[in-house]
Amino acid sequence: MLNFIIAMAVIFGLMIAWIYIQQAARNYAAKHPEFGAMKEEGLGCGKNCGCKGGVCEK
């Protein structure tokens, strides 16, 4: 049972740390526009078929 609680705490801690890292990257991008916009994971062209007019080639 202790291992389960430790594992849950570690996973929760990693998730919270990732949220803080993303926020820090957004803040940095906002303060330094000369480097361009922050690239969000899973967004933008190439992740779905919407970039090619809605038609996917498989």
C-alpha distance matrix in Angstrom:
0.0 3.8 5.4 5.1 6.4 8.7 9.9 10.8 12.5 14.4 15.6 16.7 18.4 20.2 21.4 22.8 24.4 26.1 27.5 29.0 30.4 32.1 33.5 34.9 36.5 38.1 39.4 40.8 42.5 44.0 45.4 46.8 48.4 50.5 47.6 47.3 44.6 40.9 39.9 37.0 34.9 35.8 39.1 42.6 44.8 43.6 40.2 41.8 45.2 46.3 48.0 50.4 51.7 49.0 49.9 47.5 48.9 46.9
3.8 0.0 3.8 5.4 5.2 6.2 8.6 9.9 10.6 12.3 14.3 15.4 16.4 18.4 20.1 21.1 22.3 24.4 26.0 27.0 28.4 30.5 31.8 32.8 34.6 36.4 37.5 38.8 40.7 42.2 43.4 44.8 46.6 48.6 45.8 45.7 43.2 39.5 38.8 36.1 34.1 35.4 38.6 42.1 44.5 43.3 40.1 42.0 45.5 46.6 48.0 50.6 52.0 49.5 50.5 48.1 49.5 47.5
5.4 3.8 0.0 3.8 5.5 5.1 6.0 8.6 9.9 10.5 12.2 14.1 15.2 16.4 18.4 19.9 20.8 22.5 24.5 25.8 26.7 28.7 30.4 31.4 32.8 34.8 36.1 37.2 38.9 40.7 42.0 43.1 44.8 46.7 43.6 43.6 41.1 37.4 36.4 33.8 31.6 32.9 36.2 39.6 41.8 40.4 37.3 39.3 42.8 44.0 45.4 47.8 49.4 46.9 47.8 45.2 46.4 44.4
5.1 5.4 3.8 0.0 3.8 5.5 5.1 6.2 8.6 9.9 10.6 12.2 14.1 15.4 16.6 18.4 19.9 21.2 22.9 24.5 25.7 27.3 29.0 30.3 31.8 33.4 34.9 36.2 37.7 39.4 40.9 42.1 43.7 45.7 42.7 42.3 39.7 36.0 34.9 32.0 29.8 30.8 34.1 37.6 39.8 38.6 35.3 37.0 40.4 41.6 43.1 45.6 47.0 44.3 45.3 42.9 44.3 42.4
6.4 5.2 5.5 3.8 0.0 3.8 5.4 5.1 6.2 8.6 10.0 10.5 12.1 14.3 15.4 16.5 18.2 20.0 21.3 22.6 24.3 26.0 27.2 28.6 30.4 31.9 33.1 34.6 36.3 37.7 39.1 40.6 42.3 44.5 41.7 41.4 38.7 35.1 34.4 31.5 29.7 31.0 34.0 37.6 40.1 39.2 35.9 37.7 41.2 42.1 43.6 46.3 47.5 45.1 46.3 44.1 45.7 44.1
8.7 6.2 5.1 5.5 3.8 0.0 3.8 5.5 5.1 6.1 8.6 9.9 10.4 12.3 14.3 15.3 16.3 18.3 20.1 21.1 22.3 24.4 25.9 26.7 28.5 30.4 31.5 32.7 34.6 36.2 37.4 38.7 40.5 42.5 39.6 39.6 37.2 33.5 32.8 30.3 28.5 30.1 33.2 36.7 39.1 38.2 35.1 37.2 40.8 41.8 42.9 45.7 47.2 45.0 46.1 43.8 45.2 43.6
9.9 8.6 6.0 5.1 5.4 3.8 0.0 3.8 5.4 5.1 6.2 8.5 9.8 10.6 12.4 14.3 15.2 16.6 18.6 20.1 21.0 22.7 24.6 25.7 27.0 28.9 30.4 31.5 33.1 34.9 36.3 37.4 39.0 40.9 37.8 37.7 35.1 31.4 30.4 27.8 25.7 27.1 30.3 33.7 36.0 34.9 31.8 33.9 37.4 38.5 39.7 42.4 43.9 41.6 42.6 40.2 41.6 39.8
10.8 9.9 8.6 6.2 5.1 5.5 3.8 0.0 3.8 5.5 5.2 6.1 8.5 10.0 10.7 12.3 14.1 15.5 16.8 18.6 20.0 21.4 22.9 24.5 26.0 27.4 28.9 30.4 31.9 33.4 35.0 36.3 37.8 40.0 37.1 36.7 33.9 30.3 29.4 26.5 24.6 25.9 28.9 32.5 35.0 34.2 30.9 32.7 36.3 37.1 38.5 41.2 42.5 40.2 41.5 39.3 41.0 39.5
12.5 10.6 9.9 8.6 6.2 5.1 5.4 3.8 0.0 3.8 5.5 5.1 6.0 8.6 9.9 10.5 12.0 14.2 15.5 16.5 18.2 20.1 21.2 22.4 24.3 25.9 27.0 28.5 30.3 31.7 33.0 34.5 36.3 38.5 35.7 35.6 33.0 29.4 29.0 26.3 24.8 26.6 29.4 32.9 35.6 35.1 32.0 34.1 37.7 38.2 39.4 42.4 43.8 41.6 43.1 41.0 42.8 41.5
14.4 12.3 10.5 9.9 8.6 6.1 5.1 5.5 3.8 0.0 3.8 5.5 5.0 6.2 8.7 9.9 10.4 12.3 14.4 15.4 16.3 18.4 20.1 20.9 22.5 24.4 25.7 26.7 28.5 30.3 31.5 32.7 34.5 36.4 33.5 33.5 31.1 27.4 26.8 24.4 22.7 24.7 27.6 31.0 33.6 32.9 30.0 32.3 36.0 36.8 37.7 40.6 42.2 40.2 41.5 39.3 40.8 39.4
15.6 14.3 12.2 10.6 10.0 8.6 6.2 5.2 5.5 3.8 0.0 3.8 5.4 5.2 6.3 8.7 9.8 10.7 12.6 14.5 15.3 16.7 18.7 20.0 21.2 22.9 24.6 25.8 27.2 28.9 30.5 31.6 33.1 35.1 32.1 31.7 29.1 25.4 24.5 21.8 19.9 21.5 24.5 28.0 30.6 29.8 26.7 28.9 32.6 33.3 34.4 37.2 38.8 36.7 38.0 35.8 37.4 36.1
16.7 15.4 14.1 12.2 10.5 9.9 8.5 6.1 5.1 5.5 3.8 0.0 3.8 5.5 5.2 6.3 8.6 10.0 10.8 12.6 14.3 15.6 16.9 18.6 20.2 21.5 22.9 24.6 26.1 27.4 29.0 30.5 32.0 34.3 31.6 31.2 28.3 24.8 24.3 21.5 20.1 21.8 24.5 28.0 30.9 30.6 27.4 29.5 33.1 33.5 34.6 37.7 39.0 36.9 38.6 36.7 38.6 37.6
18.4 16.4 15.2 14.1 12.1 10.4 9.8 8.5 6.0 5.0 5.4 3.8 0.0 3.8 5.4 5.2 6.1 8.6 10.0 10.7 12.3 14.4 15.5 16.5 18.4 20.1 21.1 22.5 24.4 25.8 27.1 28.5 30.4 32.6 29.9 29.9 27.4 23.8 23.7 21.3 20.3 22.5 25.0 28.4 31.3 31.1 28.3 30.7 34.4 34.7 35.5 38.7 40.2 38.4 40.1 38.2 40.0 39.1
20.2 18.4 16.4 15.4 14.3 12.3 10.6 10.0 8.6 6.2 5.2 5.5 3.8 0.0 3.8 5.5 5.0 6.1 8.7 9.9 10.4 12.3 14.3 15.2 16.4 18.4 19.9 20.9 22.5 24.4 25.7 26.8 28.4 30.4 27.4 27.4 24.9 21.2 20.8 18.5 17.1 19.5 22.1 25.4 28.2 27.8 25.1 27.7 31.5 31.9 32.5 35.6 37.3 35.6 37.1 35.1 36.7 35.8
21.4 20.1 18.4 16.6 15.4 14.3 12.4 10.7 9.9 8.7 6.3 5.2 5.4 3.8 0.0 3.8 5.4 5.1 6.4 8.9 9.9 10.8 12.6 14.4 15.5 16.8 18.6 20.1 21.3 22.8 24.7 25.9 27.2 29.4 26.7 26.1 23.3 19.7 19.2 16.4 15.2 17.2 19.7 23.2 26.1 26.0 23.1 25.4 29.1 29.3 30.1 33.3 34.7 33.0 34.7 32.9 34.8 34.1
22.8 21.1 19.9 18.4 16.5 15.3 14.3 12.3 10.5 9.9 8.7 6.3 5.2 5.5 3.8 0.0 3.8 5.4 5.1 6.4 8.7 10.0 10.8 12.5 14.4 15.5 16.7 18.5 20.2 21.3 22.8 24.5 26.1 28.6 26.1 25.7 23.0 19.6 19.8 17.2 16.8 19.2 21.2 24.5 27.8 28.0 25.3 27.6 31.3 31.1 31.8 35.2 36.5 35.0 37.0 35.4 37.5 37.1
24.4 22.3 20.8 19.9 18.2 16.3 15.2 14.1 12.0 10.4 9.8 8.6 6.1 5.0 5.4 3.8 0.0 3.8 5.4 5.1 6.2 8.7 9.9 10.5 12.4 14.3 15.3 16.5 18.4 20.0 21.1 22.5 24.4 26.5 23.9 24.0 21.7 18.1 18.5 16.5 16.2 19.1 21.0 24.2 27.3 27.5 25.1 27.8 31.5 31.5 31.8 35.1 36.8 35.5 37.4 35.6 37.5 37.0
26.1 24.4 22.5 21.2 20.0 18.3 16.6 15.5 14.2 12.3 10.7 10.0 8.6 6.1 5.1 5.4 3.8 0.0 3.8 5.4 5.0 6.2 8.6 9.8 10.6 12.4 14.2 15.3 16.5 18.4 20.0 21.0 22.4 24.5 21.7 21.4 18.9 15.2 15.1 12.9 12.4 15.3 17.3 20.4 23.5 23.7 21.3 24.0 27.7 27.7 28.0 31.3 33.0 31.8 33.6 31.9 33.7 33.4
27.5 26.0 24.5 22.9 21.3 20.1 18.6 16.8 15.5 14.4 12.6 10.8 10.0 8.7 6.4 5.1 5.4 3.8 0.0 3.8 5.5 5.2 6.2 8.6 10.0 10.7 12.4 14.3 15.4 16.6 18.5 20.0 21.3 23.8 21.4 20.8 17.9 14.6 14.9 12.5 12.8 15.4 16.8 20.0 23.4 24.1 21.6 24.1 27.7 27.1 27.6 31.1 32.4 31.2 33.4 32.1 34.3 34.3
29.0 27.0 25.8 24.5 22.6 21.1 20.1 18.6 16.5 15.4 14.5 12.6 10.7 9.9 8.9 6.4 5.1 5.4 3.8 0.0 3.8 5.5 5.1 6.1 8.6 9.9 10.5 12.2 14.2 15.3 16.5 18.2 20.1 22.6 20.4 20.3 17.9 14.7 15.9 14.2 15.0 18.1 19.2 22.1 25.5 26.4 24.3 26.9 30.5 29.8 29.9 33.5 34.9 34.1 36.3 35.0 37.1 37.2
30.4 28.4 26.7 25.7 24.3 22.3 21.0 20.0 18.2 16.3 15.3 14.3 12.3 10.4 9.9 8.7 6.2 5.0 5.5 3.8 0.0 3.8 5.4 5.1 6.2 8.7 9.9 10.5 12.3 14.3 15.4 16.4 18.2 20.3 17.7 17.9 15.8 12.4 13.3 12.2 12.9 16.4 17.5 20.1 23.3 24.0 22.3 25.3 28.8 28.4 28.1 31.6 33.4 32.7 34.7 33.2 35.1 35.1
32.1 30.5 28.7 27.3 26.0 24.4 22.7 21.4 20.1 18.4 16.7 15.6 14.4 12.3 10.8 10.0 8.7 6.2 5.2 5.5 3.8 0.0 3.8 5.4 5.1 6.2 8.7 9.9 10.6 12.3 14.4 15.3 16.4 18.8 16.3 15.7 13.0 9.6 10.4 8.9 10.1 13.4 14.2 16.8 20.2 21.2 19.4 22.2 25.7 25.0 24.8 28.4 29.9 29.3 31.5 30.3 32.3 32.6
33.5 31.8 30.4 29.0 27.2 25.9 24.6 22.9 21.2 20.1 18.7 16.9 15.5 14.3 12.6 10.8 9.9 8.6 6.2 5.1 5.4 3.8 0.0 3.8 5.4 5.0 6.2 8.6 9.8 10.5 12.4 14.2 15.6 18.4 16.5 16.0 13.4 10.6 12.5 11.2 13.2 16.2 16.3 18.8 22.4 23.9 22.2 24.7 28.0 26.8 26.7 30.4 31.7 31.2 33.7 32.8 35.1 35.6
34.9 32.8 31.4 30.3 28.6 26.7 25.7 24.5 22.4 20.9 20.0 18.6 16.5 15.2 14.4 12.5 10.5 9.8 8.6 6.1 5.1 5.4 3.8 0.0 3.8 5.5 5.1 6.1 8.6 9.8 10.6 12.2 14.4 16.8 14.9 15.3 13.4 10.8 13.1 12.8 14.8 18.3 18.4 20.4 23.8 25.2 23.9 26.8 30.1 29.1 28.5 32.1 33.7 33.5 35.8 34.8 36.8 37.3
36.5 34.6 32.8 31.8 30.4 28.5 27.0 26.0 24.3 22.5 21.2 20.2 18.4 16.4 15.5 14.4 12.4 10.6 10.0 8.6 6.2 5.1 5.4 3.8 0.0 3.8 5.4 5.1 6.1 8.6 9.9 10.4 12.0 14.2 11.8 12.0 10.1 7.2 9.6 9.9 12.2 15.7 15.5 17.2 20.4 21.9 20.9 23.9 27.2 26.2 25.3 28.9 30.7 30.6 32.8 31.8 33.6 34.3
38.1 36.4 34.8 33.4 31.9 30.4 28.9 27.4 25.9 24.4 22.9 21.5 20.1 18.4 16.8 15.5 14.3 12.4 10.7 9.9 8.7 6.2 5.0 5.5 3.8 0.0 3.8 5.5 5.1 6.1 8.7 9.9 10.7 13.6 11.9 11.1 8.6 6.4 9.3 9.3 12.3 15.4 14.5 16.1 19.6 21.6 20.6 23.1 26.2 24.7 24.0 27.7 29.1 29.1 31.7 31.0 33.2 34.2
39.4 37.5 36.1 34.9 33.1 31.5 30.4 28.9 27.0 25.7 24.6 22.9 21.1 19.9 18.6 16.7 15.3 14.2 12.4 10.5 9.9 8.7 6.2 5.1 5.4 3.8 0.0 3.8 5.4 5.1 6.3 8.7 10.4 13.4 12.5 12.5 10.7 9.4 12.7 13.1 16.1 19.2 18.2 19.6 23.1 25.2 24.3 26.9 29.8 28.2 27.4 31.1 32.4 32.7 35.2 34.7 36.9 38.0
40.8 38.8 37.2 36.2 34.6 32.7 31.5 30.4 28.5 26.7 25.8 24.6 22.5 20.9 20.1 18.5 16.5 15.3 14.3 12.2 10.5 9.9 8.6 6.1 5.1 5.5 3.8 0.0 3.8 5.4 5.2 6.1 8.7 10.9 9.7 10.6 9.9 8.8 12.2 13.5 16.4 19.7 18.8 19.7 22.9 24.8 24.4 27.3 30.2 28.8 27.6 31.1 32.8 33.3 35.6 34.9 36.8 37.8
42.5 40.7 38.9 37.7 36.3 34.6 33.1 31.9 30.3 28.5 27.2 26.1 24.4 22.5 21.3 20.2 18.4 16.5 15.4 14.2 12.3 10.6 9.8 8.6 6.1 5.1 5.4 3.8 0.0 3.8 5.5 5.1 6.0 8.6 7.2 7.1 6.2 5.8 9.5 11.4 14.7 17.6 16.2 16.7 19.7 21.9 21.8 24.5 27.2 25.7 24.2 27.8 29.4 30.1 32.4 32.0 33.9 35.2
44.0 42.2 40.7 39.4 37.7 36.2 34.9 33.4 31.7 30.3 28.9 27.4 25.8 24.4 22.8 21.3 20.0 18.4 16.6 15.3 14.3 12.3 10.5 9.8 8.6 6.1 5.1 5.4 3.8 0.0 3.8 5.6 5.9 9.5 9.6 9.0 7.8 8.5 12.2 13.5 17.1 19.7 17.9 18.4 21.5 24.1 24.0 26.3 28.8 26.8 25.5 29.2 30.3 31.1 33.8 33.7 35.9 37.4
45.4 43.4 42.0 40.9 39.1 37.4 36.3 35.0 33.0 31.5 30.5 29.0 27.1 25.7 24.7 22.8 21.1 20.0 18.5 16.5 15.4 14.4 12.4 10.6 9.9 8.7 6.3 5.2 5.5 3.8 0.0 3.8 6.2 9.0 9.7 10.5 10.5 11.2 14.9 16.6 20.0 22.9 21.2 21.6 24.6 27.1 27.1 29.6 32.1 30.3 28.8 32.4 33.7 34.6 37.2 37.0 39.0 40.4
46.8 44.8 43.1 42.1 40.6 38.7 37.4 36.3 34.5 32.7 31.6 30.5 28.5 26.8 25.9 24.5 22.5 21.0 20.0 18.2 16.4 15.3 14.2 12.2 10.4 9.9 8.7 6.1 5.1 5.6 3.8 0.0 3.8 5.4 6.1 7.8 9.0 10.1 13.7 16.2 19.4 22.3 20.5 20.4 23.0 25.4 25.9 28.6 31.0 29.3 27.4 30.8 32.4 33.5 35.9 35.6 37.3 38.8
48.4 46.6 44.8 43.7 42.3 40.5 39.0 37.8 36.3 34.5 33.1 32.0 30.4 28.4 27.2 26.1 24.4 22.4 21.3 20.1 18.2 16.4 15.6 14.4 12.0 10.7 10.4 8.7 6.0 5.9 6.2 3.8 0.0 3.8 5.3 5.3 6.8 9.3 12.6 15.3 18.7 21.1 18.9 18.2 20.7 23.4 24.1 26.5 28.6 26.6 24.6 27.9 29.4 30.8 33.2 33.2 35.0 36.8
50.5 48.6 46.7 45.7 44.5 42.5 40.9 40.0 38.5 36.4 35.1 34.3 32.6 30.4 29.4 28.6 26.5 24.5 23.8 22.6 20.3 18.8 18.4 16.8 14.2 13.6 13.4 10.9 8.6 9.5 9.0 5.4 3.8 0.0 3.8 5.5 8.7 11.1 13.9 17.1 20.2 22.7 20.5 19.4 21.3 23.8 25.0 27.6 29.5 27.8 25.3 28.4 30.1 31.8 33.9 33.8 35.2 37.0
47.6 45.8 43.6 42.7 41.7 39.6 37.8 37.1 35.7 33.5 32.1 31.6 29.9 27.4 26.7 26.1 23.9 21.7 21.4 20.4 17.7 16.3 16.5 14.9 11.8 11.9 12.5 9.7 7.2 9.6 9.7 6.1 5.3 3.8 0.0 3.8 6.9 8.5 10.9 14.3 17.1 19.7 17.9 17.0 18.9 21.0 22.2 25.0 27.2 25.8 23.5 26.5 28.6 30.0 31.9 31.4 32.7 34.2
47.3 45.7 43.6 42.3 41.4 39.6 37.7 36.7 35.6 33.5 31.7 31.2 29.9 27.4 26.1 25.7 24.0 21.4 20.8 20.3 17.9 15.7 16.0 15.3 12.0 11.1 12.5 10.6 7.1 9.0 10.5 7.8 5.3 5.5 3.8 0.0 3.8 6.6 8.8 12.1 15.2 17.3 15.0 13.9 15.9 18.5 19.5 22.1 24.1 22.5 20.2 23.3 25.2 26.6 28.7 28.5 30.0 31.8
44.6 43.2 41.1 39.7 38.7 37.2 35.1 33.9 33.0 31.1 29.1 28.3 27.4 24.9 23.3 23.0 21.7 18.9 17.9 17.9 15.8 13.0 13.4 13.4 10.1 8.6 10.7 9.9 6.2 7.8 10.5 9.0 6.8 8.7 6.9 3.8 0.0 3.8 6.3 9.0 12.4 14.5 12.1 11.5 14.2 16.9 17.4 19.8 22.0 20.3 18.5 21.9 23.6 24.6 26.9 26.7 28.6 30.3
40.9 39.5 37.4 36.0 35.1 33.5 31.4 30.3 29.4 27.4 25.4 24.8 23.8 21.2 19.7 19.6 18.1 15.2 14.6 14.7 12.4 9.6 10.6 10.8 7.2 6.4 9.4 8.8 5.8 8.5 11.2 10.1 9.3 11.1 8.5 6.6 3.8 0.0 3.8 6.1 9.4 12.1 10.6 11.0 14.1 16.2 16.0 18.8 21.6 20.3 18.9 22.4 24.2 24.7 26.9 26.2 28.1 29.4
39.9 38.8 36.4 34.9 34.4 32.8 30.4 29.4 29.0 26.8 24.5 24.3 23.7 20.8 19.2 19.8 18.5 15.1 14.9 15.9 13.3 10.4 12.5 13.1 9.6 9.3 12.7 12.2 9.5 12.2 14.9 13.7 12.6 13.9 10.9 8.8 6.3 3.8 0.0 3.8 6.4 8.8 7.5 8.0 11.0 12.6 12.4 15.4 18.3 17.4 16.0 19.5 21.6 21.8 23.7 22.8 24.6 25.7
37.0 36.1 33.8 32.0 31.5 30.3 27.8 26.5 26.3 24.4 21.8 21.5 21.3 18.5 16.4 17.2 16.5 12.9 12.5 14.2 12.2 8.9 11.2 12.8 9.9 9.3 13.1 13.5 11.4 13.5 16.6 16.2 15.3 17.1 14.3 12.1 9.0 6.1 3.8 0.0 3.8 6.3 5.7 7.9 11.3 12.7 11.3 14.1 17.3 16.5 16.0 19.5 21.3 20.9 23.0 22.0 24.1 25.0
34.9 34.1 31.6 29.8 29.7 28.5 25.7 24.6 24.8 22.7 19.9 20.1 20.3 17.1 15.2 16.8 16.2 12.4 12.8 15.0 12.9 10.1 13.2 14.8 12.2 12.3 16.1 16.4 14.7 17.1 20.0 19.4 18.7 20.2 17.1 15.2 12.4 9.4 6.4 3.8 0.0 3.8 5.6 8.4 11.2 11.4 9.4 12.4 16.0 16.0 15.8 19.1 21.1 20.2 21.9 20.3 22.2 22.6
35.8 35.4 32.9 30.8 31.0 30.1 27.1 25.9 26.6 24.7 21.5 21.8 22.5 19.5 17.2 19.2 19.1 15.3 15.4 18.1 16.4 13.4 16.2 18.3 15.7 15.4 19.2 19.7 17.6 19.7 22.9 22.3 21.1 22.7 19.7 17.3 14.5 12.1 8.8 6.3 3.8 0.0 3.8 6.9 9.1 9.1 6.2 8.9 12.5 12.7 13.0 16.2 18.0 16.7 18.4 16.9 19.0 19.4
39.1 38.6 36.2 34.1 34.0 33.2 30.3 28.9 29.4 27.6 24.5 24.5 25.0 22.1 19.7 21.2 21.0 17.3 16.8 19.2 17.5 14.2 16.3 18.4 15.5 14.5 18.2 18.8 16.2 17.9 21.2 20.5 18.9 20.5 17.9 15.0 12.1 10.6 7.5 5.7 5.6 3.8 0.0 3.7 6.9 8.4 6.6 8.7 11.8 10.9 10.8 14.3 15.9 15.3 17.4 16.6 19.0 20.2
42.6 42.1 39.6 37.6 37.6 36.7 33.7 32.5 32.9 31.0 28.0 28.0 28.4 25.4 23.2 24.5 24.2 20.4 20.0 22.1 20.1 16.8 18.8 20.4 17.2 16.1 19.6 19.7 16.7 18.4 21.6 20.4 18.2 19.4 17.0 13.9 11.5 11.0 8.0 7.9 8.4 6.9 3.7 0.0 3.7 6.5 6.5 8.3 10.6 9.4 8.1 11.7 13.6 13.8 15.9 15.4 17.6 19.3
44.8 44.5 41.8 39.8 40.1 39.1 36.0 35.0 35.6 33.6 30.6 30.9 31.3 28.2 26.1 27.8 27.3 23.5 23.4 25.5 23.3 20.2 22.4 23.8 20.4 19.6 23.1 22.9 19.7 21.5 24.6 23.0 20.7 21.3 18.9 15.9 14.2 14.1 11.0 11.3 11.2 9.1 6.9 3.7 0.0 3.8 5.7 6.9 8.3 7.7 5.4 8.6 11.1 11.7 13.1 12.6 14.4 16.4
43.6 43.3 40.4 38.6 39.2 38.2 34.9 34.2 35.1 32.9 29.8 30.6 31.1 27.8 26.0 28.0 27.5 23.7 24.1 26.4 24.0 21.2 23.9 25.2 21.9 21.6 25.2 24.8 21.9 24.1 27.1 25.4 23.4 23.8 21.0 18.5 16.9 16.2 12.6 12.7 11.4 9.1 8.4 6.5 3.8 0.0 3.8 5.7 7.4 8.6 6.9 8.9 12.0 11.8 12.3 10.7 12.0 13.4
40.2 40.1 37.3 35.3 35.9 35.1 31.8 30.9 32.0 30.0 26.7 27.4 28.3 25.1 23.1 25.3 25.1 21.3 21.6 24.3 22.3 19.4 22.2 23.9 20.9 20.6 24.3 24.4 21.8 24.0 27.1 25.9 24.1 25.0 22.2 19.5 17.4 16.0 12.4 11.3 9.4 6.2 6.6 6.5 5.7 3.8 0.0 3.8 7.2 8.5 8.5 10.8 13.2 12.0 12.9 11.0 12.9 13.7
41.8 42.0 39.3 37.0 37.7 37.2 33.9 32.7 34.1 32.3 28.9 29.5 30.7 27.7 25.4 27.6 27.8 24.0 24.1 26.9 25.3 22.2 24.7 26.8 23.9 23.1 26.9 27.3 24.5 26.3 29.6 28.6 26.5 27.6 25.0 22.1 19.8 18.8 15.4 14.1 12.4 8.9 8.7 8.3 6.9 5.7 3.8 0.0 3.8 5.6 6.9 8.6 10.4 8.5 9.6 8.2 10.8 12.0
45.2 45.5 42.8 40.4 41.2 40.8 37.4 36.3 37.7 36.0 32.6 33.1 34.4 31.5 29.1 31.3 31.5 27.7 27.7 30.5 28.8 25.7 28.0 30.1 27.2 26.2 29.8 30.2 27.2 28.8 32.1 31.0 28.6 29.5 27.2 24.1 22.0 21.6 18.3 17.3 16.0 12.5 11.8 10.6 8.3 7.4 7.2 3.8 0.0 3.8 5.5 5.8 7.1 5.1 5.9 5.2 8.4 10.5
46.3 46.6 44.0 41.6 42.1 41.8 38.5 37.1 38.2 36.8 33.3 33.5 34.7 31.9 29.3 31.1 31.5 27.7 27.1 29.8 28.4 25.0 26.8 29.1 26.2 24.7 28.2 28.8 25.7 26.8 30.3 29.3 26.6 27.8 25.8 22.5 20.3 20.3 17.4 16.5 16.0 12.7 10.9 9.4 7.7 8.6 8.5 5.6 3.8 0.0 3.8 5.5 5.5 4.5 7.3 8.3 11.6 14.2
48.0 48.0 45.4 43.1 43.6 42.9 39.7 38.5 39.4 37.7 34.4 34.6 35.5 32.5 30.1 31.8 31.8 28.0 27.6 29.9 28.1 24.8 26.7 28.5 25.3 24.0 27.4 27.6 24.2 25.5 28.8 27.4 24.6 25.3 23.5 20.2 18.5 18.9 16.0 16.0 15.8 13.0 10.8 8.1 5.4 6.9 8.5 6.9 5.5 3.8 0.0 3.8 5.7 6.8 8.6 9.4 11.8 14.7
50.4 50.6 47.8 45.6 46.3 45.7 42.4 41.2 42.4 40.6 37.2 37.7 38.7 35.6 33.3 35.2 35.1 31.3 31.1 33.5 31.6 28.4 30.4 32.1 28.9 27.7 31.1 31.1 27.8 29.2 32.4 30.8 27.9 28.4 26.5 23.3 21.9 22.4 19.5 19.5 19.1 16.2 14.3 11.7 8.6 8.9 10.8 8.6 5.8 5.5 3.8 0.0 3.8 5.6 6.0 7.3 9.3 12.7
51.7 52.0 49.4 47.0 47.5 47.2 43.9 42.5 43.8 42.2 38.8 39.0 40.2 37.3 34.7 36.5 36.8 33.0 32.4 34.9 33.4 29.9 31.7 33.7 30.7 29.1 32.4 32.8 29.4 30.3 33.7 32.4 29.4 30.1 28.6 25.2 23.6 24.2 21.6 21.3 21.1 18.0 15.9 13.6 11.1 12.0 13.2 10.4 7.1 5.5 5.7 3.8 0.0 3.8 5.7 8.6 11.2 14.6
49.0 49.5 46.9 44.3 45.1 45.0 41.6 40.2 41.6 40.2 36.7 36.9 38.4 35.6 33.0 35.0 35.5 31.8 31.2 34.1 32.7 29.3 31.2 33.5 30.6 29.1 32.7 33.3 30.1 31.1 34.6 33.5 30.8 31.8 30.0 26.6 24.6 24.7 21.8 20.9 20.2 16.7 15.3 13.8 11.7 11.8 12.0 8.5 5.1 4.5 6.8 5.6 3.8 0.0 3.8 6.5 9.9 12.8
49.9 50.5 47.8 45.3 46.3 46.1 42.6 41.5 43.1 41.5 38.0 38.6 40.1 37.1 34.7 37.0 37.4 33.6 33.4 36.3 34.7 31.5 33.7 35.8 32.8 31.7 35.2 35.6 32.4 33.8 37.2 35.9 33.2 33.9 31.9 28.7 26.9 26.9 23.7 23.0 21.9 18.4 17.4 15.9 13.1 12.3 12.9 9.6 5.9 7.3 8.6 6.0 5.7 3.8 0.0 3.8 6.6 9.7
47.5 48.1 45.2 42.9 44.1 43.8 40.2 39.3 41.0 39.3 35.8 36.7 38.2 35.1 32.9 35.4 35.6 31.9 32.1 35.0 33.2 30.3 32.8 34.8 31.8 31.0 34.7 34.9 32.0 33.7 37.0 35.6 33.2 33.8 31.4 28.5 26.7 26.2 22.8 22.0 20.3 16.9 16.6 15.4 12.6 10.7 11.0 8.2 5.2 8.3 9.4 7.3 8.6 6.5 3.8 0.0 3.8 6.3
48.9 49.5 46.4 44.3 45.7 45.2 41.6 41.0 42.8 40.8 37.4 38.6 40.0 36.7 34.8 37.5 37.5 33.7 34.3 37.1 35.1 32.3 35.1 36.8 33.6 33.2 36.9 36.8 33.9 35.9 39.0 37.3 35.0 35.2 32.7 30.0 28.6 28.1 24.6 24.1 22.2 19.0 19.0 17.6 14.4 12.0 12.9 10.8 8.4 11.6 11.8 9.3 11.2 9.9 6.6 3.8 0.0 3.8
46.9 47.5 44.4 42.4 44.1 43.6 39.8 39.5 41.5 39.4 36.1 37.6 39.1 35.8 34.1 37.1 37.0 33.4 34.3 37.2 35.1 32.6 35.6 37.3 34.3 34.2 38.0 37.8 35.2 37.4 40.4 38.8 36.8 37.0 34.2 31.8 30.3 29.4 25.7 25.0 22.6 19.4 20.2 19.3 16.4 13.4 13.7 12.0 10.5 14.2 14.7 12.7 14.6 12.8 9.7 6.3 3.8 0.0
